Amino acid sequence: MARPVFSVALLLALFLVNNARPALFENWTRPLKGARSLWVTARNDNYFSDMGQWHNRDSYLEAVDRLARSGCSHVGLDISANQLEYPAQALLLQRVPEARFVHTGVTGPAAKYAGGSERSACAILCPDCENNQTKLALYRDWGAPIEIGRFLLFLK
Protein backbone atom coordinates (compact mmCIF):
# COMPACT_ATOMS: atom_id res chain seq x y z
CA MET A 1 0.00 0.00 0.00
CA ALA A 2 2.88 2.41 0.73
CA ARG A 3 4.42 1.80 -2.69
CA PRO A 4 1.70 3.62 -4.74
CA VAL A 5 1.81 6.61 -2.36
CA PHE A 6 5.59 6.75 -2.70
CA SER A 7 5.32 6.58 -6.50
CA VAL A 8 2.79 9.41 -6.61
CA ALA A 9 4.97 11.53 -4.29
CA LEU A 10 8.04 10.85 -6.42
CA LEU A 11 6.21 11.76 -9.62
CA LEU A 12 4.91 14.95 -8.03
CA ALA A 13 8.42 15.88 -6.82
CA LEU A 14 9.89 15.29 -10.29
CA PHE A 15 7.13 17.37 -11.86
CA LEU A 16 7.79 20.27 -9.46
CA VAL A 17 11.57 20.12 -9.90
CA ASN A 18 11.17 20.06 -13.68
CA ASN A 19 8.90 23.10 -13.60
CA ALA A 20 11.35 25.01 -11.39
CA ARG A 21 14.12 24.75 -14.00
CA PRO A 22 13.06 27.74 -16.14
CA ALA A 23 12.85 30.03 -13.10
CA LEU A 24 16.32 28.95 -12.00
CA PHE A 25 18.21 28.75 -15.27
CA GLU A 26 16.37 31.13 -17.60
CA ASN A 27 15.72 33.98 -15.18
CA TRP A 28 16.45 37.13 -17.20
CA THR A 29 17.27 39.34 -14.20
CA ARG A 30 19.36 37.01 -12.05
CA PRO A 31 20.35 33.90 -14.04
CA LEU A 32 22.42 31.06 -12.58
CA LYS A 33 24.49 30.67 -15.75
CA GLY A 34 26.05 32.98 -18.34
CA ALA A 35 27.87 36.30 -18.20
CA ARG A 36 25.32 37.88 -15.85
CA SER A 37 25.14 34.89 -13.53
CA LEU A 38 24.55 35.41 -9.83
CA TRP A 39 27.83 33.59 -9.28
CA VAL A 40 29.92 36.22 -11.11
CA THR A 41 28.09 39.53 -10.58
CA ALA A 42 28.44 41.68 -7.48
CA ARG A 43 25.55 41.54 -5.06
CA ASN A 44 25.08 45.32 -5.17
CA ASP A 45 24.74 45.19 -8.96
CA ASN A 46 22.00 42.58 -8.68
CA TYR A 47 19.78 45.04 -6.81
CA PHE A 48 19.52 47.00 -10.05
CA SER A 49 19.40 44.22 -12.63
CA ASP A 50 15.69 44.70 -13.35
CA MET A 51 15.68 48.49 -12.89
CA GLY A 52 17.73 49.62 -15.89
CA GLN A 53 14.84 51.43 -17.56
CA TRP A 54 14.78 54.09 -14.82
CA HIS A 55 18.49 54.96 -15.10
CA ASN A 56 18.70 55.82 -11.40
CA ARG A 57 21.32 53.40 -10.09
CA ASP A 58 23.83 56.22 -9.57
CA SER A 59 21.24 58.24 -7.66
CA TYR A 60 20.64 55.34 -5.26
CA LEU A 61 24.37 54.84 -4.75
CA GLU A 62 25.07 58.52 -4.11
CA ALA A 63 22.06 58.90 -1.80
CA VAL A 64 23.17 55.89 0.24
CA ASP A 65 26.72 57.23 0.37
CA ARG A 66 25.52 60.60 1.66
CA LEU A 67 23.21 58.93 4.19
CA ALA A 68 26.02 56.72 5.47
CA ARG A 69 28.39 59.69 5.80
CA SER A 70 25.72 61.77 7.56
CA GLY A 71 25.69 59.50 10.61
CA CYS A 72 21.91 59.25 10.44
CA SER A 73 20.56 55.83 11.33
CA HIS A 74 16.82 56.61 11.37
CA VAL A 75 15.86 57.29 7.76
CA GLY A 76 12.49 58.36 6.42
CA LEU A 77 11.56 57.03 2.98
CA ASP A 78 8.96 58.88 0.96
CA ILE A 79 8.07 56.36 -1.72
CA SER A 80 4.98 58.09 -3.07
CA ALA A 81 6.67 58.84 -6.42
CA ASN A 82 8.92 55.76 -6.66
CA GLN A 83 8.16 52.66 -4.62
CA LEU A 84 11.54 50.98 -5.17
CA GLU A 85 12.87 51.30 -1.64
CA TYR A 86 14.73 48.00 -1.33
CA PRO A 87 18.00 49.05 -3.03
CA ALA A 88 18.37 52.03 -0.69
CA GLN A 89 17.56 49.92 2.36
CA ALA A 90 19.84 47.02 1.46
CA LEU A 91 22.78 49.22 0.49
CA LEU A 92 22.52 51.42 3.58
CA LEU A 93 22.18 48.44 5.92
CA GLN A 94 25.46 47.07 4.52
CA ARG A 95 27.22 50.25 5.63
CA VAL A 96 25.11 51.20 8.66
CA PRO A 97 23.76 47.96 10.19
CA GLU A 98 21.84 49.85 12.87
CA ALA A 99 19.89 51.86 10.26
CA ARG A 100 16.11 51.81 10.62
CA PHE A 101 13.51 53.04 8.15
CA VAL A 102 10.12 54.70 8.45
CA HIS A 103 7.72 55.72 5.70
CA THR A 104 7.01 59.41 5.39
CA GLY A 105 4.69 61.43 3.20
CA VAL A 106 2.04 58.76 3.59
CA THR A 107 -1.40 59.79 2.33
CA GLY A 108 -4.81 58.19 2.03
CA PRO A 109 -6.21 55.66 4.48
CA ALA A 110 -2.71 54.50 5.55
CA ALA A 111 -1.85 57.97 6.85
CA LYS A 112 -3.43 57.18 10.21
CA TYR A 113 -0.70 54.56 10.76
CA ALA A 114 2.19 56.86 9.87
CA GLY A 115 1.63 59.08 12.88
CA GLY A 116 4.14 61.80 11.99
CA SER A 117 6.93 59.29 11.40
CA GLU A 118 9.15 61.96 9.84
CA ARG A 119 9.57 63.55 13.28
CA SER A 120 11.68 60.59 14.44
CA ALA A 121 13.87 60.57 11.31
CA CYS A 122 17.13 62.45 10.90
CA ALA A 123 17.00 62.17 7.08
CA ILE A 124 14.35 61.71 4.43
CA LEU A 125 15.00 60.22 1.01
CA CYS A 126 12.39 60.92 -1.63
CA PRO A 127 13.19 59.08 -4.89
CA ASP A 128 11.91 60.76 -8.07
CA CYS A 129 10.66 63.81 -6.17
CA GLU A 130 12.70 66.33 -8.15
CA ASN A 131 10.66 69.53 -8.69
CA ASN A 132 7.74 68.02 -6.74
CA GLN A 133 6.32 71.14 -5.12
CA THR A 134 4.05 69.11 -2.83
CA LYS A 135 7.06 67.29 -1.35
CA LEU A 136 9.13 70.45 -1.12
CA ALA A 137 6.29 72.08 0.83
CA LEU A 138 5.79 69.01 3.02
CA TYR A 139 9.44 68.97 4.09
CA ARG A 140 10.10 72.73 4.03
CA ASP A 141 11.02 72.70 7.74
CA TRP A 142 13.94 70.43 6.85
CA GLY A 143 15.56 73.13 4.74
CA ALA A 144 16.76 72.89 1.18
CA PRO A 145 17.12 69.35 -0.09
CA ILE A 146 20.20 67.84 -1.64
CA GLU A 147 19.34 67.01 -5.24
CA ILE A 148 20.76 63.69 -6.39
CA GLY A 149 19.62 63.06 -9.93
CA ARG A 150 15.82 62.98 -9.62
CA PHE A 151 16.05 62.18 -5.89
CA LEU A 152 15.71 64.60 -3.01
CA LEU A 153 17.56 64.02 0.25
CA PHE A 154 16.62 66.04 3.29
CA LEU A 155 19.05 66.04 6.21
CA LYS A 156 18.55 67.52 9.67
Secondary structure, DSSP 8 states (H G I E B T S, - for coil): -HHHHHHHHHHHHHHHHHHHHHHHHS-SSS-SSSTT-TTTS-HHHHTTTT-GGG--HHHHHHHHHHHHHHT--EEEE--SS----HHHHHHHHHH-TT-EEEE-S--GGGHHHHSSGGGG-SEEEETT-TT-HHHHHHTGGG-S-EEETTEEEEE-
